[in-house]
Amino acid sequence: MVVPPPDNTPQPYDHVHLRPDNRLGADPRTPYLVADTEPPGTYTLWHLADHPEHHDWAAAVTLDDIALAVRVTTTDTRTWTPTP
């Protein structure tokens, strides 16, 4: 695991996986894209572009629902567990 970003919170364009007991009942194996962040601590998620429900699904979650975050940059990939 790479050291998380200094603020430890997912940002737009990061990918996240949700906890198995997330409030949406969404599949924890499915990666989601953070589309936007809304104060205070709400994350708008979309399915990835290659998902069949990409245009038909969006949700808002809090940090409590996020189990894993992944940030890919031009120089590295960071994977971390955000903490509320």
Steps between C-alpha positions, in 0.01 A plus 500: 500500500626842406481789744163674460470861397554745787129573545407127484177573311400388151483770234323518163630240252618264776356150492343359815361172626223506757478306824293180489247657741468831309173692535418458128523124498737542204736220400830551687691328217397768249736796455335843489625835379490799733320751279479784750539588866239695690546651842482376761666169407265371232631328187303467177582168333448378145555164341812482285457577130508133397226395746161419339319734744746787455235748381221375726654501847648748744510510877620711789694341785704613797850399599348235731387306190838502324728203567780567251612792285731488199669799337686453173737775389756520223773395742339249738191330638393555859265267683381577851220454750338836572415565862195700604 
